[in-house]
Amino acid sequence: MAKEVTTKKLLEGIIEGIRNRKGEQIVQIDLRKIKEAPVEYMIIAQGNRHTQVAAIAAEVDDHVRTV
């Protein structure tokens, strides 16, 4: 039986991954009311250096895989 992943759990995992790597100015944009939007939500965050941004991306990837 496949594990059901809710949007809420996925968003929480993404934001947790960003926070774990000290991502700043995290913004969650709800796009559900836009009919043509390719996604329901967009998460934007800031990192101070390229290495930090890469670490944030890796951490988010790890969190999403474990949700």
N, C-alpha and C positions, 0 to 999 in steps of 0.2 A: 504494500500500500504506500503510495507516494505521500510525502509530507506536504501539507498545504501551507503555503507562505502567504500571510496577509500583507497588504500594502503597509499597514502600520508597523509590523515587525521589520519589514525591509527598510523603511525609513529610519526606524530607531537604530538598526544595525549600521546603516550608513553614517548617521550622525555620531554614533558612538565611536566608529572608526576614525572619523575626522577629529573628534575631541581627544582620542587617545594619542594622536600625533600632533597635538597642539594646533590644530587648524583654527583659524580665527574668522570672525565675522560670518558665521554660518547662517545662511538664509535658505528657507524652504519656501518654494513658490508653488502654489496650488494651481494647476493648469486644467483641472477637470471640466471647467465650464467652457473651455475653448474647444470647439468641435474638431478642428483640424490638428490639434496638438498631438504629437507622436507619443507623449508620455503623460502620466497623471500629475507627477510632481517633478520639480527640478530642484536640486540642492546645489548651492554655490558656497564655496568657502575660499579663504585666502591662506596662502602659505608664504613664508618670508624668503625662502630659497628654493631653487630647483630640487635639491635633495630632500627638502621637507615635503614638497608637493609630491614627489615620487613616493616617499614614505607614507603619506596620507593615502595615495591611490592604492598602494599595496595593502595597507591596513583595512581600507574599505572593502577591497576585494576579498580579503580573508574573512571579514565579518559577514559579508553577503553569502559566502559559500557555507557558513556555519548556521545561517538562519534557517 
